[in-house]
Amino acid sequence: MNGLPRALAAFSLRTPGWVSAIVAFAVAVVVLLVCYWQTVQSLVWVWDHDGTYQYAVLIFPLSLWMAFNLRPQLRVRPPLPSVWGLAAVAGLVFVWYAGHLLDVNLLQHFALLALFSALVLACWGWRALWLLVFPLGYLVVFAVPWGDSLVGPLQDITAHFAVHALELTGIPVLLNGREIMTPAAVWMVADACSGVKFFNACTALGCLFAYLMYQRWWKRIAFVLLAAVAPVIANGLRVYFTILIGDTWGLKYATGTDHMIFGWQFFGTVLLLLLLGGWFFRDPLVMRECPPAYGGRPASARAVVWLVAVAVLIAGPALTAELVLPATPETIRLTAPTIAGWSGPQVAADGWQPVFEGAVGQVRASYRSASGNDVVDLFHAVYSGRPRRGKTLITYGNDLYDPAYSRVLSSGSQPVDFANGRGTTAGELRLAGVMSQRLVWYWYCVDRRCTRSQVLTELLQVWGALRGQLPQSSVWAVSSLVAGDGANQARTKLRDFVQALPAPGLVDAQLQRPPAVAGSQP
């Protein structure tokens, strides 16, 4: 019960200035949590509801525990507030503000957690930040839900690893994107099979273990690399053994509850072996002796940084409360363009349905070539104004396919040229449905600039919103079935269609002053 008073007394007796610095930091943290409470709730919601990041609930208490154990080294010298910390606070508040403008949770979550480091620098100085660099960095790297972008690459690595292992054991196998075809069945390396959950948790645990058990930097780096590589190899072996069991003893032993139990047991064994192997190479614990405390107090003028940092923290949410945006139309009437050399637009079939909620207008149509043999589907959705909740182009749930009916076999990019000579790089998805495969090319446009990158699209939206403009964002996608002649023939169809399509930026620009028509044309 008396631990905290004794700790404060130790700071006060050995090094002047720490009590006031700790109080200033505590006040700043309270202001941070109160002013950015919605972001805190959003972050905790992701930890609680997304199984990929449930381990992150432990990251904050672990970081706090590590930082608390460094207090003997901290109290050696008095705190020296830094104006660079004030600049870092202002920069991160700006990042949070941009994330709020675009309704991008990743930017808001990163800024929230990184602000703890900025406040340490502003309230305690560079030396304190350097001593606490691992706990603070650990918090930002592993508590921010950023690992979704790893799912696709990990799926590809797992699929290729399992196929090579099956080939080495003499089992006939064929890889089609992320589908593994064996004599017994067709196995799909789905999102849940990517191993991203185990990869994130194992890497986080590996970094903590290396920090606590090793003193030499080369040992720490080696173990962290091992902790990152081991789950990838382990997941490939898990998929390999699952397919091997299914082909040898029957599908009932490789699916359902047995599949889940085997996966957890396998991952648990790998983690135990990893930690046991690292334990035998641990460095002896070294007790560091703290030098005598340095006398003196921080300059009183530097204490002004505390007050300014708190004021900057409050400024971010205050600016969002005062933000007044131009009115945007609820809906617009959007029609499919006429494509030279292609008949249509016609009503599209139900085989491919992108999902983009909150668009002010969207259209899906089908076109047939002059020969009548080639059919291409077109999808176009427009978002007007600043991205906001429920009306955001790049957000969770908006996708170029319905995951309930299709899965991604492979992804890539293709250069495309439009009718007027302009061009861009389109993203490519190869989808596997219940009865057929489909090739999809897509790109995003912000005003007249088009790209396949979601990150660049969000940055263009930020730039437009910060300049006080009313940016217009859209997604374009074209699709064709992959028949027996393969994906290359489907690519030829899509390329011929896109070359006859007007430049998307020019088409979208005509919609910046939409007619006052209620409803949208599907």
Disulfide bonds with the S-S distance in Angstrom:
Cys445-Cys450 2.12
